[in-house]
């Protein structure tokens, strides 16, 4: 009997989801004569019994399309279903899964989604995860798809802020997403030549930021600051925008650029302007890198399914496609190491992290350093 494989996209969307859906479905249909069933709106489709067969036509012309043709939902959790007062409906989900005669489900998601898969695996369902998030913060993979596109959007924003900031001799602050990690701000900051890169992993000292800006006021006359939404001052907290009831991770960050502007305004002569990039970073067409990467991840996920390997997430490690057990990803976050090559590189090209004590010569990292 030919295989029957489910697929769903969980949590927040990101560019490249459709490229993965296409690669998984086309590989399984062409090489293994499989039937592929897509669940609508992430785990909500499994809970509410909403699925659709993905045939060749459904997977055609979607490689370059942003978002997800299946839809997603960032509050749908079978262990705590908001539509049933937070009840555990995982037994019903397992029943539907078995009624559909599935061999397993390929799930595209971040840490919240991988954690749900891990929990559902204990109830007899089988999953393969594919690492999705613009935050690049999933444990045990060097990269997630969607990240490159978000970096490219944020870099473009920095380039644009630089020309207008330079014309007006202003301090321009760009706030990026990234949740509790600074991967996005750090990559975009290096790519866009930011003068200050503020990330959660390196709490900033406001006096040091004032010093860098004042120094630039006297010479270059403009300053570009990229701040991750999760950045915080030494001894202080992240800026929380809102709490989303029922979400696996209810905290939504945002507003640190405004806080920073207020703290700097009275101490510097230049005008300061802030830009919060928001969901622009998540929308639109994936970059060529993300299209290729997403296709690789999807085809590799299909090959694991075909070899009856389950309970793992596809990963990129040291330039190899591989897979890791879901429990090594679930409920975890991959932070930027303070002694990362990227931090050393940014310092080497003159960027500041707003920490006067941070000193990390690349040479101190040894002969061979991990490229991040
Ligand atoms: O995890 C992806 C992400 O875009 C984060 O960078 C951001 O903090 C969060 O999701 C925003 O979530 P929402 O789409 O619910 O506002």
Boltz pocket constraint, residues with backbone or C-beta under 6 A from the ligand:
constraints:
  - pocket:
      binder: B
      contacts: [[A, 12], [A, 13], [A, 74], [A, 110], [A, 133], [A, 134], [A, 135], [A, 177], [A, 178], [A, 179], [A, 229], [A, 251], [A, 252], [A, 253], [A, 282]]
      max_distance: 6.0
